Amino acid sequence: QVQLVESGGGLVQPGGSLRLSCAASGNMVAIYSLGWYRQAPEKQREVVATITNLGTTNYADSMKDRFTISRGNVRNTIILQMNSLKFEDTAVYYCNAADLHGRNYWGKGTLVTVSS
């Protein structure tokens, strides 16, 4: 089992920035990718960004110029730096871990609200 704990969500004004963190723990042997997804009200969950064990990153097209995913200084931690936030970025952001057997693990999510 893998446990994921997100932190860093909150209220921010349009154009502002937030930094989300995810700490992964447990049996990480088969995990090959960590990432962020989000789910806005009445919408499906969508990928934001992922990073593999080799450091390869992938972003949703609408976010790649504003968001940056990286590995934290603490092992098995990832960071999502979000800049130039827009109203439509309001969502619950979930940390994800994907393993080589096709399993996905999820955190409980952290709410990001972009509002003036």
N, C-alpha and C positions, 0 to 999 in steps of 0.2 A: 504493500500500500504506500501511496504517496500523499502527503499532506501539503496543502498550499495555503498560505496566509497572505492576503493582500493588505496594503496600507497606503495611505496618502491621498485618498479621495477627499472631496470637500466642495465648497462653493467658490466659484471663481468668476470674475467678470469676463465678458467677451474680450478677446485679445490677450488675456492673461495666460499664465503657465501653471502647470501642476506636475508633480513628480510622483509616480506610483512605484511602489516596491512590492515584490513578491518573494517570500521566503519558502523554499521547497525543502521538505524533509522526508525521511522514510527510506524505502528501498528505491534508490535512484539508479540502480545498475542498468536497467533496460531503458531508461529515459533518454531519448535522443533530441527532444525539442521542448523548449519552454516558450510560452507566449502569452499574449493578451488578446482577449476577445471582449466584445461589449454587446449589451442589449439595451436598446432604448425602449421606452414605453410603447407597447403594441407593435413592436418590430421583432424580427428574428435576430438571434445572436449572430454576430458577424466577427470575422477575424480583424484584428487591428495590426498586430505584428508578431512575428515569431523569430526565435533565434535557436539554431541547432548547436549541438555539442562542438561542432567545428567552427562555430562563430558565424555561420551563414545567416543572414537576416532576410526577412521578407515582410513587406508592408502592403496594406490595402492601399490602392491607388489614391484614394481621397485623403490619406493621412501621411503618406510617405514624405511629404515636404515639411510637415509640421511636427511629427512624432519621431522619437528615436528610441529604439530598444537596445539595451546593453546589459552586460553582466555586471552585477554589483561586486564590490570588494569582498564581500562575504561569500563563501562558496555556496552554490545553488541558490543564489539570489539574482533576480533580474529587475531591471529598472525600466520604466517607461517615462521618458521625458516628453511632456506634451506642451507645445508652444502654440501661440496664436489660436487659442481655443475659440470655438464658435458655439452658438446656441445648439446646433445640431450634434455637438459632441456630448451633450448631456445623455448619460446612460449609466448603467451598472457595468463596471469593468471587472472582468473575471480573469484570473490567472489560470493557465492551462499547462499541463504536462502531458506529452504524448510519448508512449513507449513503443518498442519494436514489435510488440505483439498486437498492436492496434488498439490498445486501451488508452482512454483519455481520463485524466484526473482534473478536477476543478476546485478552485477555491470558492469561498462563499460570496465573493464579490465586494467591491467598494464603489460607492456612489459618487459620481462626478456630476456636479450641477453647474452649468454655465448660464449665468443670469446677471442682468444688470439691476 
